[in-house]
Amino acid sequence: MLPSSSASTRTRPVTDNDEALLDRPIWSALTTSQKHLAEGGSRARRYPVDMTPFADMIDMSAESFAALGDLMSPSQVVALFTPDAVDVPAGFKVVLAENGDQMIGSPADSPLRDAEIVTLGKADVPAMMALTALTKPGPFAARTHELGTFLGIRSGGELVAMTGERMKPGKFVEMTAVCVHPDYRGRGYAQALLAAVARRIEERGEIPFLHVFSNNTSAIALYERQGMRLRRRLHVTAFMKE
């Protein structure tokens, strides 16, 4: 695991291929490849709420928290991925504080014999939201699919597995929503979808990575078996206005 980033990491010049972008993946994405999606300004930015609840700030000052608060409605929750624990000031209430592992690398190919991988789109959103509501891989909203390519597997017309792309800090692309219907687990669907999404990313000259809660040992073991490595541990903090 790499050491926590320092203030100098935030200010020194970085290139699109610099792994330092991944120390604060949300801020990096919203100031590089996905800056066109960013709501906010120089101190705080967030994705549109109907895409994902992710947000971040240039620093942890009172001024930056105030700027982020201005982007939030009373009922909205925002989630930050940061290298250090977040000390939420008065006026905000923490609803989740967990550790997450950031993994990077190219998942090994995993061919399927009994299923076909298909590209998902707007018409598949109800099925995608139903599958994520059942399997709970993380936040998934009505426009999450617009963040990148999503691939899935159907059985009998039902969507039973999927994986896609979310944050894009520089030349890095996060793989997300790795989920399989409970009745279809153990068939290699997650492995095959991860590999297929990774190949799409690499064909564009980009680098795949992902996040997983640190206590999800079975998923971490799967990713390691496919050849991914732990890059660092991050703090996942979600909060709302009091």
Residue, then its C-alpha position, 0 to 999 in steps of 0.5 A: m500500500l502506498p503512503s497517504s498523499s501529502a499537500s505537495t501531491r495535490t499541488r505538484p504538476v501531474t500528467d493524465n497517466d500519473e497514479a497520484l490522480l487516484d489518491r483523490p479520484i473524485w476530485s481528479a475526475l471532476t477536474t480532468s476527463q469528467k469536468h464537463l459533468a461537474e457541478g460547483g466551482s474551484r472549492a467543491r465539485r460534485y456529479p449530478v445527483d441523478m448520476t452518482p452522489f460523489a463529490d469532493m473539495i480542493d481541501m478540507s477547510a471550512e470554506s470548502f465545506a461551505a461551498l460543498g454545502d451550497l451544492m447540497s439540498p437538505s435531503q441529499v447525501v454526498a460521498l467522498f473518497t479521500p486518502d485521509a479520514v474526513d473530519v466533518p464540521a458542525g452542520f453536517k451529519v455522517v451517515l457512513a464512514e468505511n474503508g475502501d480498497q483501491m485496486i488497479g490492473s488488468p483483469a485476466d480474460s475469462p471466456l464464457r461458454d453459456a452466455e453472451i455479453v451485451t452492451l446496455g443502454k437507456a432502455d435497460v435502466p429499469a433492469m439495471m436499477a432493479l439488479t443493483a437494488l437487489t445486489k447492492p454493489g454501490p450507488f446506482a441512479a437513473r443516469t449512472h449508465e451515462l458515465g461510461t460503457f455498461l455490459g451485461i448478461r441476460s438469461g430468459g430476457e432478465l438482466v442477471a449480471m452487469t459491470g460498467e464504467r464510472m469515474k474517469p480521473g485522467k487516463f484512469v477509468e473506474m470499473t463499477a457496479v460489479c453485480v450478479h443475481p444471487d441465482y446466477r452466482g458461481r458461473g464466472y459472470a463477474q469475472a467475464l464482465l470485468a475482463a470485457v469492460a477492462r478490454r474496452i478501457e484498454e482499447r482506448g489507451e486507458i487504465p482500469f481500476l476499481h474500488v471495493f469496501s475493505n471488508n468485502t474479502s470475497a470480492i477482493a480475492l476475486y479481483e486478486r485472482q484476476g491479476m489486480r493489485l491493491r494500490r492503496r486504502l481510501h476513506v469512504t465518507a458519506f454525509m448530509k446536512e443536519 
